[in-house]
Structures are given as C-alpha cells and as structure tokens.
Amino acid sequence: MTTVLRWELRTLASLWRVRIAALLCLVGPFAFVVLLESQSQLPVDTLFGRWVKESGYALPLLVLGFVAQWAFPALTCVVAGDIFSVEDAHGTWKTLLTRSRSRGEVFTGKVLAAACWTVFLVALLAVSSTLAGVLLVGSHPLVGLSGNVLSPGSALGLDLGAWLTCLPPALGFTSLGVALSVVSRSSVVGVVAPVVLGLLMQLYAFLGRSDLLGHLLLTLDFGAWHGLAAAPVFLRPLVESLAVSAAYVVVLVSVAWWRFHDRDEVG
C-alpha cells in the first residue's frame, strides 16, 4: 500500500493542474490582500470582512468563508475525481492489477493519496492566508462574533482551529470525488459533479431551510467553526459536523470499494 501511495503522490506532484492549484492556494491570499488594499469599500456583508484591514487574523477567516462556499469541492476533486478514472482513460487497469500489488492495496493507496492532497491543500491555504494577513495587515487583536476582543494569540488559535474544523467536510468531498471516479469511470463526472452538487447544497442552504436534509449537507459543515469565534464558545455544530462528515466518508469510500472490488478488469 505504501508503495502505491508513494507512486501516486509522485504522479500527482508531476501534474501541471496540481501544481497550478497549489500555486494559486499559495499566492492567492497575498493577491487578495493587495486587492483589498486598493479598494475603498470593505466586504462588510461577509463574516470578519469589516475587520480585514484592522487585524491580519481576520483575513484567514474571510478567505475560509469564500473557499469553503465555492472552491473546496473543485480544489479537492481536481485530484480525487480523476485518481481512479485516469486508469480507465489510459486503459492501464489490467497492467496495474496484475502486478504484485493486491486490489485492496491499490485502492487504499489511491484513496490515501487523494486524502493527502486534501490535507495538504487545507494546510497550505491556512498557512498562506495567515502569513498574508499578519505580514501585510498586522498582528492586531481581533473582534469575535460576540463582540469579544481576542488577543493576537487567541486570534491565531481561532484561525488555525477554524481551518482544522473544515478538514472533515473537505475529506467528505474528497470521498465524493473518489466514489464518482470509481462508479462513472469518467474524469469529467468525478471532477465536475462534486462541484455542481456543492453549488446545489449552497443554494439549498441560502433558502434558509432548517429541515433534516439541510443538516445533512456537507457545505453546512464548513461553517461549524463559527461557534469557536463566539463567547462563550459553543461546540454543538462542530460535533454534528464531525458526525455528518464521517458518515459521508465511510459511506462513499465503502461504495467506491464495493464497485472497485467487483470489477472484472483482468478477466
């Protein structure tokens, strides 16, 4: 399995689309700060938008709000949605599955490679947006959602905690991309379908629906960190988010394995 994982990670590192996505995540927050500095109006209709020129610790939360709503499905599934279907496109399954590695090792290595990309992506965005805020705006105290003033140390902890809580739903979209890649055997479906589903989830949430379906949407889990910015802190949305994201990962990866295991690629 580790051999497959190392091979997949080296392959991903050589892909131009992966390098471009990583570069955008690295320089995007810095470009965003420069753009904001040239604007006379602040994005006051977004969380922490009014404080983005007052404290550098507001920038990671502002970037997180935008990326979580619109970009995470695309950034995670640019790898996950193609990691299995690329073998179908190139006709390499028979060669790959008749090597010394078992089908389970191949599947696990590819899934872990997609998960590693997601973890790397979240970490890169968290670090780059934090550095951009601190270096270009300053490490000043931050006003929380309840009007509480957070010291620079507490604000930094909030930023890192907020990005960390978005990792489970991001892995949920990774699992969705993997499952669609296996089931459809199409890179287009594996990459585009999670983006479309993410947009539909956002539109459903914008309708203000609070029914059971609304609480089962992955996109809603990206906002579970809001309780960390309040005083006192409330963790119920975060606990619900972890449960929902874990269910997505378990179900979708299980479906992907079931379809992959039953394939007759070498018969």
Stockholm file with secondary structure:
# STOCKHOLM 1.0

chainA/1-267         MTTVLRWELRTLASLWRVRIAALLCLVGPFAFVVLLESQSQLPVDTLFGRWVKESGYALPLLVLGFVAQWAFPALTCVVAGDIFSVEDAHGTWKTLLTRSRSRGEVFTGKVLAAACWTVFLVALLAVSSTLAGVLLVGSHPLVGLSGNVLSPGSALGLDLGAWLTCLPPALGFTSLGVALSVVSRSSVVGVVAPVVLGLLMQLYAFLGRSDLLGHLLLTLDFGAWHGLAAAPVFLRPLVESLAVSAAYVVVLVSVAWWRFHDRDEVG
#=GR chainA/1-267 SS CHHHHHHHHHHHHTCHHHHHHHHHHHHHHHHHHHHHHTCSSCCTTSTTGGGTTTCTTHHHHHHHHHIIIIIHHHHHHHHHTTTTHHHHHHTCHHHHHTSSSCHHHHHHHHHHHHHHHHHHHHHHHHHHHHHHHHHHTCCCCEECTTSCEECHHHHHHHHHHHHHHTHHHHHHHHHHHHHHHHHHCCHHHHHHHHHHHHHHHHHHHHTTCCSHHHHTCHHHHTTGGGGGGSSSCCCHHHHHHHHHHHHHHHHHHHHHHHHHHTCCSCC
#=GC SS_cons         CHHHHHHHHHHHHTCHHHHHHHHHHHHHHHHHHHHHHTCSSCCTTSTTGGGTTTCTTHHHHHHHHHIIIIIHHHHHHHHHTTTTHHHHHHTCHHHHHTSSSCHHHHHHHHHHHHHHHHHHHHHHHHHHHHHHHHHHTCCCCEECTTSCEECHHHHHHHHHHHHHHTHHHHHHHHHHHHHHHHHHCCHHHHHHHHHHHHHHHHHHHHTTCCSHHHHTCHHHHTTGGGGGGSSSCCCHHHHHHHHHHHHHHHHHHHHHHHHHHTCCSCC
//
